[in-house]
Amino acid sequence: MSFGLTARLPLSRHAVDRNHVRRAQPGLLEALWADAATRVLVLSRGRALLQTAPTDDPAAAPKLALLAPAALGDVEVDPGTLLYLGLSLDESATEPAGTSLVSVVLSDDAAHTLEPDESRWVILRDIATTASDRDAGVFAEALAVANWHRSHTHCPRCGAATVVEDAGWTRRCPVDGGQVFPRTDPAVIVLITDDADRILLGSNAMWEHNRYSLLAGFAEPGESLEAAVIREMFEESGLRVTDPVYLGSQPWPFPASLMVGFAARVADGQDPQALLPDGEEILDLRWFSRAELLSERDVIMLPGASSIARAMIEHWLGEPLEPTGAAR
């Protein structure tokens, strides 16, 4: 069941060999930048460049603009933002399988110089469900590591500015030689059911009042994912849940999460109606049967198609939902 769900998650798709052994090769990024066969994924403010502007044709799948290094011309490139992504495995792509892929983060001015048409710069959520496996996976990879670099420019021990090494995959402190590696923050997201096989959805304080999704929360240090399920669900709903079962996971690089999906049921002896939203993060909680969810899907906002929450709800529902606004 878990693999079947994971295969449906837009950001869990990939068609790139990350080729980690090659990262330690001295001068790798310089050599790849000088190689006309290399292809470069360009990022700016969390956006990637498309080959062409989006169209209204639903059959026209968006494609990332993977450029030869020379195509950037005189655009100012910060070498410290270069990242080796790996080797393309997509047999159907324009570039042959085995093509080396690199990403670079441009400043606002450099991005405008390269491509002033704002419609060609898109965020990951916009193309997560329609891009190819290779493009969705490589965009998520590049964005996640770029976000880490932006927030880890200095040594956490002494505050010295760190040096980028291993083709963009580590940062080293020049004072004590310590290394800092990209981090991912695991968060559990849970499909809670009761004895009537209804699911529990909540409305977050930061959302529109009629927007509902599954409950989620970050795992704490020294805590298993299963323990996080039980703790977080009680904190957000007041319900004791039991029997957490892993369903699948999806990276969520906004900025650095890994969403780990679980199913759990209300514990024996626990009244499903004894709901206590915390009032700070969760303002409202509701149980939905399948019939109720289908009858209200035009009234309430449900998770967006790029989210693991959407896939988990559809897995429980047994059919796809109509497109709605984005959520986690």
C-alpha positions in Angstrom: 0.0 0.0 0.0 2.8 2.4 0.9 4.6 2.0 -2.5 1.3 2.4 -4.3 0.7 5.7 -2.6 4.2 7.0 -2.9 4.2 6.4 -6.7 1.3 8.9 -6.9 3.1 11.7 -5.0 4.2 14.4 -7.4 7.4 15.4 -5.6 8.5 11.8 -4.8 9.0 11.2 -8.5 12.6 11.3 -9.8 14.7 10.3 -12.8 18.1 11.4 -11.8 21.1 9.5 -10.5 22.4 11.7 -7.8 25.8 10.1 -8.3 27.1 11.1 -4.8 30.6 9.5 -5.3 31.4 12.1 -8.0 30.7 15.1 -5.6 34.1 14.8 -4.0 36.0 15.0 -7.3 38.3 18.0 -7.2 37.3 20.8 -9.7 34.1 19.0 -10.7 31.9 22.0 -11.0 34.5 24.0 -12.9 34.9 21.0 -15.3 31.2 20.7 -15.8 30.8 24.4 -16.4 33.4 24.2 -19.2 31.6 21.2 -20.7 29.1 22.1 -23.5 27.2 18.9 -22.8 26.3 19.9 -19.2 22.8 21.2 -18.6 22.0 23.9 -16.0 18.8 24.3 -14.0 18.5 28.0 -13.2 16.8 29.2 -10.0 15.9 32.6 -8.7 13.8 33.4 -5.6 12.7 29.8 -5.4 11.5 29.8 -9.0 12.9 27.8 -12.0 13.0 28.8 -15.6 10.7 27.1 -18.1 11.6 26.4 -21.8 8.6 28.4 -22.9 5.8 30.5 -21.2 2.9 28.4 -19.8 -0.1 27.9 -22.1 -3.7 27.1 -21.5 -3.3 23.8 -23.3 -3.6 21.1 -20.6 -1.8 18.7 -22.8 1.3 20.9 -23.0 3.3 19.7 -20.0 5.7 22.3 -18.7 9.4 21.6 -19.3 12.3 23.1 -17.4 14.8 25.1 -19.3 18.0 23.1 -18.9 20.6 25.4 -20.5 24.1 24.8 -21.7 26.5 26.8 -19.6 27.4 29.1 -22.5 23.7 30.0 -22.8 24.0 32.1 -19.7 26.4 34.4 -21.6 27.4 37.4 -19.6 24.9 36.8 -16.9 26.6 37.1 -13.5 26.9 33.7 -11.8 27.9 33.3 -8.2 30.0 30.1 -8.1 29.1 29.6 -4.5 25.5 28.7 -5.6 26.5 26.0 -8.0 25.2 22.5 -7.2 25.9 19.2 -8.8 22.5 17.4 -9.2 23.6 14.2 -10.8 23.0 12.4 -14.1 19.8 12.5 -16.0 18.1 9.1 -16.4 15.2 10.3 -18.6 15.3 8.4 -21.9 12.6 10.6 -23.3 14.2 14.0 -22.5 15.9 16.2 -25.1 19.2 15.6 -23.4 20.5 12.1 -23.6 20.5 9.9 -20.5 23.7 10.3 -18.6 23.8 14.1 -19.1 25.4 15.9 -16.1 23.0 18.3 -14.4 23.9 21.4 -12.4 21.8 24.1 -10.8 22.7 27.7 -10.1 20.9 30.4 -8.1 20.8 33.8 -9.8 20.2 37.2 -8.2 17.1 39.2 -9.2 19.0 41.3 -11.7 20.8 38.4 -13.2 17.6 36.5 -13.6 15.9 39.5 -15.3 18.9 39.8 -17.7 18.6 36.1 -18.6 14.8 36.1 -19.0 12.7 39.2 -18.4 9.4 37.3 -19.1 8.1 36.7 -15.6 5.7 34.1 -16.9 8.6 31.7 -17.6 9.7 31.7 -14.0 7.5 29.3 -12.0 7.4 27.9 -8.4 7.5 24.2 -7.8 3.9 23.9 -6.7 2.8 25.3 -10.1 4.3 22.4 -12.1 4.6 19.6 -9.6 1.8 17.5 -11.0 2.4 18.1 -14.7 6.1 18.2 -15.1 8.0 15.0 -16.0 9.4 12.7 -13.3 12.9 14.1 -14.1 11.9 17.7 -14.0 9.8 17.4 -10.8 12.5 15.5 -9.0 15.4 17.7 -10.0 13.5 20.9 -9.2 12.7 19.6 -5.7 16.3 18.5 -5.2 17.8 21.9 -6.3 15.3 24.0 -4.4 15.8 22.0 -1.2 19.6 22.4 -1.2 19.4 26.0 -2.3 17.1 26.8 0.7 19.6 25.0 3.0 22.5 27.1 1.6 20.6 30.3 2.1 20.0 29.6 5.8 23.3 28.0 6.7 25.9 30.5 5.5 27.8 30.5 8.9 29.2 27.9 11.3 26.6 27.1 14.0 29.5 26.7 16.5 31.6 29.8 16.1 29.8 32.0 13.6 32.5 32.0 10.9 31.4 32.1 7.3 31.4 28.6 5.9 33.0 27.4 2.6 31.0 25.5 0.1 32.5 22.1 -0.8 31.7 18.7 -2.4 30.0 20.3 -5.4 27.5 22.2 -3.3 26.6 19.3 -0.9 28.6 20.4 2.2 29.7 23.6 3.9 33.0 23.6 6.0 34.0 25.9 8.8 37.4 27.4 8.0 38.2 27.8 11.8 37.7 24.2 13.1 37.2 22.3 9.9 33.8 21.0 10.9 31.3 20.1 8.2 27.7 21.1 7.9 25.4 18.9 5.7 22.0 19.7 4.1 19.2 19.1 6.6 15.7 17.9 6.2 13.0 18.4 8.9 10.7 15.3 9.2 7.0 16.1 9.7 4.3 13.5 10.2 0.9 14.0 8.5 -1.9 11.7 9.6 -5.1 10.4 8.2 -7.1 9.7 11.4 -10.2 7.5 11.1 -12.9 6.5 13.6 -15.0 3.4 13.9 -17.3 4.7 11.2 -14.3 5.1 8.9 -14.7 8.9 8.8 -11.6 11.0 8.5 -10.7 14.0 10.6 -9.8 17.3 8.9 -8.7 20.5 10.5 -8.5 24.2 9.6 -5.2 26.0 10.3 -5.2 29.4 11.8 -3.1 30.7 8.9 -5.6 29.5 6.3 -8.9 30.7 4.9 -11.7 29.7 7.3 -13.1 27.1 5.0 -9.8 25.4 4.1 -9.3 21.9 5.6 -6.5 19.3 5.5 -5.1 16.4 7.4 -3.4 17.2 10.7 0.4 17.4 10.7 3.4 18.4 12.8 7.1 18.1 13.1 8.9 15.3 14.9 10.8 16.5 17.9 14.5 15.6 18.7 14.8 12.2 20.3 11.3 11.1 19.1 10.3 8.4 16.7 7.9 9.2 13.9 5.3 6.9 15.5 5.6 8.7 18.8 5.3 12.0 16.9 2.0 10.9 15.4 0.5 10.1 18.8 1.8 13.3 20.4 1.0 15.7 17.6 -2.5 14.4 17.0 -3.3 14.8 20.7 -1.8 18.3 20.8 -3.8 19.5 17.8 -7.1 17.6 18.3 -7.3 16.4 21.9 -7.8 12.8 20.6 -5.7 9.8 21.5 -4.8 7.8 18.4 -3.3 4.4 18.1 -1.7 2.0 15.5 0.2 4.4 13.3 0.8 2.8 9.9 3.3 4.3 7.5 1.8 5.1 4.1 4.5 7.0 2.2 6.6 10.1 2.1 7.2 13.2 0.0 9.8 15.9 0.1 8.3 19.3 0.7 11.1 21.9 0.2 9.2 24.9 1.4 11.7 25.3 2.9 13.1 22.0 4.1 10.5 19.4 5.1 9.9 15.7 4.5 6.2 14.9 4.9 5.8 11.4 6.2 2.3 10.0 5.8 0.6 7.8 8.4 -2.8 6.3 9.0 -4.0 6.0 12.6 -7.3 5.3 14.3 -9.0 6.8 17.3 -7.9 4.8 20.4 -10.4 2.4 22.0 -12.5 4.2 24.7 -11.8 7.6 23.2 -14.9 9.6 22.2 -14.3 10.8 18.6 -16.5 13.8 19.3 -14.3 15.0 22.2 -12.5 17.3 19.8 -10.2 20.0 21.4 -8.5 22.1 18.7 -5.6 23.9 20.2 -7.0 27.3 19.3 -3.6 28.6 18.2 -2.6 26.4 15.2 -5.9 24.5 14.6 -9.1 26.5 14.9 -11.6 24.0 13.7 -11.9 20.2 13.4 -14.5 18.2 11.6 -15.2 14.5 10.9 -16.2 13.7 7.3 -17.7 10.6 5.8 -17.0 9.9 2.1 -20.5 11.1 1.2 -20.1 14.3 3.3 -16.7 15.1 1.8 -17.9 14.7 -1.7 -21.0 16.8 -1.1 -19.0 19.6 0.4 -15.9 19.7 -1.8 -17.3 22.7 -3.7 -17.8 24.5 -0.4 -14.6 23.8 1.5 -11.1 24.1 0.2 -9.1 20.8 0.2 -5.4 20.1 -0.2 -3.8 20.9 -3.5 -2.8 18.3 -6.1 0.9 18.6 -5.3 0.5 17.7 -1.6 0.7 14.3 0.1 -2.4 15.2 2.0 -4.4 15.2 -1.3 -3.0 11.8 -2.2 -3.8 10.4 1.2 -7.4 11.7 1.2 -7.9 10.4 -2.3 -6.5 7.0 -1.3 -9.1 6.8 1.5 -11.9 8.2 -0.6 -11.3 5.8 -3.4 -11.5 8.4 -6.2 -9.8 11.6 -7.3 -10.9 15.0 -6.0 -11.6 17.9 -8.3 -8.7 20.4 -8.5 -8.6 22.8 -5.5 -6.4 25.4 -3.9 -2.9 24.4 -2.6 -2.3 23.0 0.8 0.2 20.8 2.5 
